[in-house]
Amino acid sequence: MFIAGVDGSKDGWVIVSETHESQTRIEVASNFSQIFDAEYDLLVVDVPIGLLQTGTRFADRESRRLLKARACCVFTAPLHPTLLCADYIAASECRLRIEGKAVTKQAWAIMPKIIEVNRLLTPESQSRVREGHPEVSFAYLNDGNALALSKHSREGRQKRVALLTKHFSGVASDVQKRPRFAEDLVDAYAMLWTARRIRDGRAVALPKAAPRDISGLLMQIWA
């Protein structure tokens, strides 16, 4: 299978792909449709797939429960109606009407990428495009324990690279060569690790029995 892990970046999307010969390749795409239209058999992408009309997704709740003290790493996915909003103020007003809460700046910052992916996917295409979350994957890489150090710290990045190096020999070199998007590359490698597990039938889905959103998309985080 031709598999890949994908993470959003300032320049678009960082992709780490792997062929059946376990050779990895790093690319950057300006939009998700370029990735979707490529000949990947399986993609794992760090972006919420499937959004609720109101409330918090079970996928986010279960991921926070797994991460415990690091639950803050999983932000609440935006509501489906906010996808139609033109700006942050409109999106916040929309959520205020529905739930009495504003949209977080963190959620709004990646809204363009959430819109890109969710407008493109169908229930059928989810067989080859799955949602992942780097910190959830790193917890499973770390024997089920969330990493205590932030990925933004030098020690935190070193720990993540060390965990990945057990499965991908060239990670440290790849990250060192690409300082502009080093954090995104580390996360994309974590998504590739998850793609391997899905391919091999060893992955975990949170929740195991996933509900669907109004568009029929499954709301599930894989690791």
Secondary structure, 3 states (H helix, E strand, C coil): CCEEEEEEECCEEEEEEECCCCCEEEEEECCHHHHHHCCCCEEEECCCCCCCCCCCCHHHHHHHHHHHHHHHHCCCCCCHHHHHCCCHHHHHHHHHHHHCCCCCHHHHHCHHHHHHHHHHCCCCHHHCEEEECHHHHHHHHCCCCCCCCCCCCHHHHHHHHHHHHCCCCCHHHHHHHCHHHHHHHHHHHHHHHHHHHHHCCCCCEECCCCCECCCCCECCEEC
